[in-house]
């Protein structure tokens, strides 16, 4: 394959250490008994833990009571998670395309950003800072954002049309997540988008059972490793060293342990 952004250079090394029973692990996952026709337990898990990575204080048990049983909480406690839940539900019913990703961002970021910035690539410089005020990395320069996103989705389109082993699907899903985060195309909501994009690609290639993978929960539980591995590639976008990406790429299979 002639991919533009999603390098295959680490694939062979990745496959050497990737668990050999990913298919069996995936097949063993079943939907939760709590799920109903109008409520998805695993979508709730994804929305809650992806939001918690970004600093939201909501707890899964409370959110399930709110979403499944209709128990009312203060709107500020559940609103952003409701939006992300809706975006995951949208993704489940639509093909993975750049246009649909923009629509998903419009859905889940409506209480994060002004309406004029929903689904719109940024036109300003962007950096990601730690809670201590230290710059973690600098995102793609604004003049490169649209070009890089076009290249990324050209790669995704090619991968969606290519037959891949499950181990390769996991490799590229995580690499898509990583490259998207480093581009950081939105004014806000990039981490949530990256984790949704990863899961969306998995489901396109492996079927609806992929939506049950607890990747967002795993990333939250290992969020220090998550950020350390992101940081390891370097500071400046145009100088990123993807040869150091393996620790990040190896995280996703842990969600199936």
N, C-alpha and C positions, 0 to 999 in steps of 0.2 A: 504494500500500500504506500502511496505517496501522500503522507499526512503532513500538514503545514506546521501545526503546533504540538500535536500529541506524539512525541518522539517514542519510537519503539526500542531505543537503545537499552533500556533497562528491562525489557520484557523477559529475556532469557534468564537473567539473574533472578527476577521476580518469580518466575515459574519454578525455579529450583527450590525455593523455600515456601512456596504457596501450599497450603493444605491440599491433599489429593482427594479429599472426600467432600468438596464443596457441594457437589450435586446431591449427595446423600443428606448433607446438613440442610440444604435448601428444601428438599422434598419432605423433610421431617417437620417443617414449620406448618402449623395449621392456624387458621383464624381463631381468635379468642372467643370463648363462650359469651363474653360480655357484648360482643358485636351484635348488632341488629340490622335490619334493612335500612335504618336511618342513622345508625351510629357505627363508626369503625374504631375499635379499640386501638389498633396499630396506627391509624392516622392520628389519633389523639396523642399517642406516645411520641410520634415523630414531631408533631407540632409543639408539644410541651418541651421536649428536650432540645430541639433546635432553638427554641426561644430562650430556654434557660442558658444556653451557651452565650447568648447575647445579653444576658443580665436580667431577664425577666424572672420574677419571683414565684410564679405559679407552680403549684404542686400537682402531680399527676392525679392523685386521688380526688382532689377538689375539682380539677377540670373534668374528670369523668362524671362526677356528680352533676356538674353544671351541664355538660353536653348530653349525657345519656338520660338523666333524670329530670332535667329542666330546673335544677336548683339555682336560684339567683345569687350571684355574687356581685360585688361592685364592678361596673363595666370596665374600669381601668385594669382590673385584675385578669379579665378574660378576653378583652377585645382583640388584642394583637394575636393571641393564640387562635381565636376564632377565625381571624383573617387568614392565618397560615393554614389552618385546617381546611378552609375553603379552597386555598390554592392547591393543596395536595389533592383534594377531591377533583378539582379542575384538571390537574395533570393526569389523574387516573383515566379520565374520559377523553383525552386528547393526545395526539401524536406529539413527540418531542421535536419541536421546531423552534427557530429563533422567535418567530411571531408569537407562538404560544408561551414561550418563556416570558416575553414582554407582558403578555396578558396575565400570567401568573403573578408577576411583580406588581402589576396594577391592582391585583386582588389583595395580596398580603401586605403591601406597603402603604395602604391607604390611610393608616393611622401612624405611619412613620414619616411620611413626606407630604409636601404640598402636591396637589393634583397635577400640576404642570411637570412634575419630576417623575411621575409614575410611568414605568416602562420606557423611560428616556435615558439614553446613555449620557454620562456626565461630560461636562465641558470645562471642568476645572481640575487642577492638580489634586491628588488624593494620597494621603499616607495613613497607615494604620498604627495607632499608638497603644502602648500597654497602659494598665491602670496607674502605673507610676509615672506616666508622661514620657516614656521612652519610645522613640520611633521604632516600630517592629520591621516594617518594610514600606517601600514607596511603590504605589500602584502604577500601572501603565500610564504614560503621559497622555493627556486628553486627546491629542491629535492622532494617537495610535489606537484608541479604544475601539472605535467602530471597525477599523481594519482588522484588529485582533479578534473581535467577536465574529466577524464574517468568516475569518479563517477557522476559528474554533468550530463554528457550525457547519462549515464545509467538511471538516474532519468528522464531526459527529454524524453527518448525513452519510458519509462514506462507510463509517463503521456500522451504522444501522443496516446498510445493504450488504454487509460482509458477514459470512458465517464465522463465528468465533466460538472457541471452547469456553466453558464457564470461567476458567481461570483467567483467560484473556478478557472476558467481559468485566470481571472484577478489576483487573489492571487498568483498563481504559476508563471505567466509571470513576475510579479514584483519581486518575490523571486528569480527567475532565474537571472534577471538583477542584483539584489543585490549581490548574491553569486558570480556571474561572476566578478563583479567589485572588490570584496574583494580578489578573487584569483589573479586577474590582470595578466593573463597568457602571454600577449604579452609585447614586449619591448616598444611599443607605440600603440595607437589606442584602448585601453581597454574601454574607455567610449563610443566611437562610436560603438564598437562591442556589448556592453551590451545593448544599446538602440535598436540596430538592432535586437539582439537576442530576446528581449522582444516582439517587434512587430512581428517578424517571428513566435514566438510561438503562439501569439494571432491569426495570420492569419491561421496557421495550424489547430487550434481548432475551429475558428469562421468563417472562410471563408475570401475571398478577401476584403470584406468591412473593415476588421480590419486594412488594410493598410491606410485607410483614417483617422484613429484616430490621433489626433494632440498631441501625447504624447511628442514628442521631443520639440515642441513649448512650451508646458506647463512646461516641466522641465527647459527650458531656462528662461521662465518668472518667475519661482520660483526657480532659481538656488541656491540662498542662502539657502532656505529650503532644497533643494536637497542635498547640501553638508553637511548641519547641520545634517540631518537625517542619512547620510552615516557615519558621524563622531561619532554619538551617540553610535554605537555598540562597540567602543573601539579602541585601538591603535594596538595591536599585533594580527595577523591573528589567531593564535592558542588560543587566549583568547577572541575572539569576543562573544558578548552577543546578540544572535538573539532574545531574549525576548524583546529587545528594538527596534525591526524593524518595529513595526506597523505604526508609522508616515510615514516612507518611503513607506510601502505597500499601505497605503491609498491614495497616491498621484495619481496613475494611473487613478482611476475612475474620477478624476477631469478633465481629458482630454476629457471626454464625457459630461461635463456640458455645 
